[in-house]
Amino acid sequence: MEVPFLRVKVRIHCKDCGERFILRGRMERGRIKTGFKQCLCNNRDHFEIEEEH
């Protein structure tokens, strides 16, 4: 039985205000999905995203 997705830990760092988030996400078809939309400072685009193994 094959698992359709893999759980991964993701660190997100906002490049605008410096806020950091650690989330669990799913790796599906080579892309990570966390449900994260925007930072507390309303930034939606400028992030550093790092996957932890």
VEXNUPA-400763 format. One record per atom (N, C-alpha, C, CB): residue number from 1; residue in three letters; atom name; x, y, z. Coordinates in steps of 0.2 Angstrom, whole numbers, plus 5000, padded with zeros to 4 digits. Glycine has a CB too. Example, Ala and Ser with C-alpha at 12.3 -4.5 7.8 and 13.67 -1.06 7.14 Angstrom:
! VEXNUPA-400763
seq, type, atom, u, v, w
1, Ala, N, 5066, 4972, 5039
1, Ala, CA, 5062, 4978, 5039
1, Ala, C, 5066, 4984, 5039
1, Ala, CB, 5057, 4978, 5045
2, Ser, N, 5064, 4989, 5035
2, Ser, CA, 5068, 4995, 5036
2, Ser, C, 5064, 5000, 5039
2, Ser, CB, 5070, 4997, 5029
! end
This chain:
! VEXNUPA-400763
seq, type, atom, u, v, w
1, Met, N, 5004, 4994, 5000
1, Met, CA, 5000, 5000, 5000
1, Met, C, 5004, 5006, 5000
1, Met, CB, 4995, 5000, 5006
2, Glu, N, 5004, 5011, 4995
2, Glu, CA, 5008, 5017, 4995
2, Glu, C, 5004, 5023, 4998
2, Glu, CB, 5009, 5018, 4987
3, Val, N, 5008, 5027, 5002
3, Val, CA, 5005, 5033, 5005
3, Val, C, 5005, 5038, 5000
3, Val, CB, 5010, 5034, 5011
4, Pro, N, 4999, 5041, 4999
4, Pro, CA, 4999, 5047, 4994
4, Pro, C, 5003, 5053, 4995
4, Pro, CB, 4992, 5048, 4992
5, Phe, N, 5004, 5054, 5002
5, Phe, CA, 5008, 5060, 5004
5, Phe, C, 5013, 5059, 5010
5, Phe, CB, 5003, 5066, 5006
6, Leu, N, 5018, 5063, 5011
6, Leu, CA, 5022, 5062, 5016
6, Leu, C, 5022, 5068, 5020
6, Leu, CB, 5030, 5061, 5013
7, Arg, N, 5022, 5067, 5027
7, Arg, CA, 5022, 5073, 5032
7, Arg, C, 5029, 5076, 5032
7, Arg, CB, 5020, 5071, 5039
8, Val, N, 5030, 5082, 5032
8, Val, CA, 5036, 5086, 5032
8, Val, C, 5036, 5092, 5037
8, Val, CB, 5039, 5088, 5026
9, Lys, N, 5041, 5093, 5040
9, Lys, CA, 5042, 5099, 5045
9, Lys, C, 5045, 5105, 5041
9, Lys, CB, 5046, 5098, 5051
10, Val, N, 5042, 5111, 5041
10, Val, CA, 5043, 5116, 5037
10, Val, C, 5045, 5122, 5041
10, Val, CB, 5038, 5118, 5032
11, Arg, N, 5050, 5126, 5040
11, Arg, CA, 5052, 5132, 5043
11, Arg, C, 5050, 5138, 5039
11, Arg, CB, 5059, 5133, 5046
12, Ile, N, 5047, 5143, 5041
12, Ile, CA, 5045, 5149, 5036
12, Ile, C, 5048, 5155, 5040
12, Ile, CB, 5037, 5149, 5035
13, His, N, 5052, 5159, 5036
13, His, CA, 5054, 5165, 5039
13, His, C, 5052, 5171, 5035
13, His, CB, 5062, 5165, 5040
14, Cys, N, 5049, 5176, 5038
14, Cys, CA, 5046, 5182, 5034
14, Cys, C, 5052, 5186, 5033
14, Cys, CB, 5040, 5185, 5038
15, Lys, N, 5053, 5188, 5027
15, Lys, CA, 5059, 5192, 5025
15, Lys, C, 5057, 5200, 5027
15, Lys, CB, 5061, 5192, 5018
16, Asp, N, 5051, 5201, 5028
16, Asp, CA, 5049, 5208, 5029
16, Asp, C, 5049, 5210, 5037
16, Asp, CB, 5042, 5209, 5027
17, Cys, N, 5047, 5206, 5041
17, Cys, CA, 5047, 5208, 5048
17, Cys, C, 5051, 5203, 5053
17, Cys, CB, 5040, 5207, 5051
18, Gly, N, 5053, 5197, 5050
18, Gly, CA, 5058, 5193, 5053
18, Gly, C, 5054, 5188, 5057
18, Gly, CB, 5062, 5197, 5058
19, Glu, N, 5047, 5187, 5057
19, Glu, CA, 5044, 5182, 5061
19, Glu, C, 5045, 5175, 5058
19, Glu, CB, 5036, 5184, 5060
20, Arg, N, 5045, 5170, 5063
20, Arg, CA, 5047, 5164, 5061
20, Arg, C, 5041, 5159, 5063
20, Arg, CB, 5053, 5161, 5064
21, Phe, N, 5040, 5154, 5058
21, Phe, CA, 5035, 5149, 5059
21, Phe, C, 5037, 5142, 5058
21, Phe, CB, 5028, 5151, 5055
22, Ile, N, 5035, 5137, 5062
22, Ile, CA, 5037, 5130, 5061
22, Ile, C, 5030, 5127, 5060
22, Ile, CB, 5041, 5128, 5067
23, Leu, N, 5029, 5124, 5054
23, Leu, CA, 5023, 5120, 5053
23, Leu, C, 5024, 5113, 5050
23, Leu, CB, 5019, 5124, 5048
24, Arg, N, 5019, 5109, 5051
24, Arg, CA, 5019, 5103, 5048
24, Arg, C, 5015, 5103, 5041
24, Arg, CB, 5017, 5097, 5052
25, Gly, N, 5018, 5100, 5036
25, Gly, CA, 5015, 5101, 5030
25, Gly, C, 5015, 5094, 5026
25, Gly, CB, 5018, 5106, 5025
26, Arg, N, 5012, 5094, 5020
26, Arg, CA, 5012, 5087, 5016
26, Arg, C, 5015, 5088, 5010
26, Arg, CB, 5004, 5085, 5015
27, Met, N, 5019, 5083, 5008
27, Met, CA, 5023, 5083, 5002
27, Met, C, 5019, 5080, 4997
27, Met, CB, 5030, 5081, 5002
28, Glu, N, 5016, 5083, 4992
28, Glu, CA, 5012, 5080, 4987
28, Glu, C, 5015, 5082, 4980
28, Glu, CB, 5005, 5082, 4988
29, Arg, N, 5016, 5077, 4976
29, Arg, CA, 5019, 5078, 4969
29, Arg, C, 5024, 5083, 4969
29, Arg, CB, 5013, 5080, 4965
30, Gly, N, 5029, 5083, 4974
30, Gly, CA, 5035, 5087, 4973
30, Gly, C, 5034, 5094, 4976
30, Gly, CB, 5037, 5088, 4967
31, Arg, N, 5028, 5095, 4979
31, Arg, CA, 5026, 5102, 4982
31, Arg, C, 5024, 5101, 4989
31, Arg, CB, 5021, 5106, 4978
32, Ile, N, 5026, 5106, 4993
32, Ile, CA, 5024, 5106, 5000
32, Ile, C, 5018, 5110, 5001
32, Ile, CB, 5030, 5108, 5005
33, Lys, N, 5013, 5107, 5005
33, Lys, CA, 5007, 5111, 5006
33, Lys, C, 5006, 5111, 5014
33, Lys, CB, 5001, 5107, 5003
34, Thr, N, 5006, 5118, 5016
34, Thr, CA, 5005, 5119, 5023
34, Thr, C, 4999, 5122, 5025
34, Thr, CB, 5011, 5123, 5026
35, Gly, N, 4995, 5126, 5020
35, Gly, CA, 4990, 5130, 5022
35, Gly, C, 4991, 5137, 5024
35, Gly, CB, 4985, 5126, 5027
36, Phe, N, 4998, 5138, 5024
36, Phe, CA, 5000, 5145, 5026
36, Phe, C, 4999, 5150, 5021
36, Phe, CB, 5008, 5145, 5028
37, Lys, N, 4996, 5155, 5023
37, Lys, CA, 4994, 5160, 5018
37, Lys, C, 4998, 5167, 5018
37, Lys, CB, 4986, 5162, 5018
38, Gln, N, 4998, 5170, 5024
38, Gln, CA, 5002, 5176, 5025
38, Gln, C, 5004, 5177, 5032
38, Gln, CB, 4997, 5182, 5023
39, Cys, N, 5009, 5181, 5033
39, Cys, CA, 5012, 5183, 5039
39, Cys, C, 5008, 5187, 5043
39, Cys, CB, 5019, 5186, 5039
40, Leu, N, 5009, 5188, 5050
40, Leu, CA, 5006, 5193, 5054
40, Leu, C, 5006, 5200, 5052
40, Leu, CB, 5008, 5192, 5061
41, Cys, N, 5011, 5202, 5048
41, Cys, CA, 5012, 5208, 5045
41, Cys, C, 5009, 5209, 5038
41, Cys, CB, 5020, 5210, 5044
42, Asn, N, 5005, 5204, 5036
42, Asn, CA, 5001, 5205, 5030
42, Asn, C, 5005, 5203, 5024
42, Asn, CB, 4998, 5211, 5029
43, Asn, N, 5012, 5201, 5025
43, Asn, CA, 5016, 5199, 5019
43, Asn, C, 5013, 5192, 5016
43, Asn, CB, 5023, 5198, 5022
44, Arg, N, 5013, 5192, 5010
44, Arg, CA, 5010, 5186, 5007
44, Arg, C, 5015, 5183, 5002
44, Arg, CB, 5004, 5187, 5003
45, Asp, N, 5021, 5186, 5001
45, Asp, CA, 5026, 5184, 4995
45, Asp, C, 5033, 5183, 4997
45, Asp, CB, 5025, 5189, 4990
46, His, N, 5036, 5187, 5002
46, His, CA, 5043, 5187, 5003
46, His, C, 5044, 5183, 5009
46, His, CB, 5045, 5194, 5005
47, Phe, N, 5045, 5176, 5008
47, Phe, CA, 5047, 5171, 5013
47, Phe, C, 5053, 5167, 5011
47, Phe, CB, 5041, 5167, 5014
48, Glu, N, 5056, 5165, 5016
48, Glu, CA, 5062, 5160, 5015
48, Glu, C, 5059, 5153, 5018
48, Glu, CB, 5068, 5162, 5019
49, Ile, N, 5058, 5148, 5014
49, Ile, CA, 5055, 5142, 5016
49, Ile, C, 5060, 5136, 5016
49, Ile, CB, 5049, 5140, 5012
50, Glu, N, 5060, 5133, 5022
50, Glu, CA, 5065, 5128, 5022
50, Glu, C, 5062, 5121, 5025
50, Glu, CB, 5071, 5130, 5027
51, Glu, N, 5063, 5116, 5021
51, Glu, CA, 5060, 5109, 5023
51, Glu, C, 5065, 5106, 5028
51, Glu, CB, 5059, 5105, 5017
52, Glu, N, 5063, 5103, 5033
52, Glu, CA, 5067, 5099, 5038
52, Glu, C, 5066, 5092, 5037
52, Glu, CB, 5066, 5101, 5045
53, His, N, 5072, 5088, 5037
53, His, CA, 5071, 5081, 5036
53, His, C, 5071, 5077, 5042
53, His, CB, 5077, 5078, 5032
! end
